[in-house]
Amino acid sequence: MGDQGGDGGAASFDSLVGLLDYPMFVVTTMADGHRSGCLVGFTSQTSINPPRFLVGLSRRNHTFAVAQDAEYLAVHLLPREELALAELFGEKTGDTEDKFAECAWHSGPQGMPILDAAPAWFVGHVIDRFDLGDHVGHLIEPVAGNAPDELGDLITFSDVRDLEPGHNA
């Protein structure tokens, strides 16, 4: 039988979510002339009509600091063959490095940095922010994007589980 509460509840929860293999996203943004981006696992569609998506950004992350002044976020899905790009945005920190100098990107809708290697992406207007604990939820409304007919194998948590993050969550 599983744990019935107390500290065991947190341990059981950690074990349960450790079994899941969520898709990973790279979120980019720009505010006050500063570009930033990071690898994100805490995301979810929250509404069909109107369309809404929630992005959780760690309070310790450089992208979080930039996103607090941003009106838009760009959300990218990466194919498994772009694992090196996911590693760049997951292991490096914008506090000390310009990740965009190390990859191909272009300025997209609303001036958001769009990663050239991402076949699927969308830009969303930030309509609200929520305290989610060690992360802040950014509720966004899609305003532009690109979605191919097929995506193939995407990068998931199991692909990046062993990365050394630029910042701890």
Secondary structure, 3 states (H helix, E strand, C coil): CCCCCCHHHHHHHHHHHHHCCCECEEEEEEECCEEEEEEECCEEEEECCCCEEEEEEECCCHHHHHHCCCCEEEEEECEHHHHHHHHHHHHCCCCCCCHHHHCCEEECHHHCEEECCCCEEEEEEEEEEEECCCEEEEEEEEEEEECCCCCCCECEHHHHCCCCCCCCC
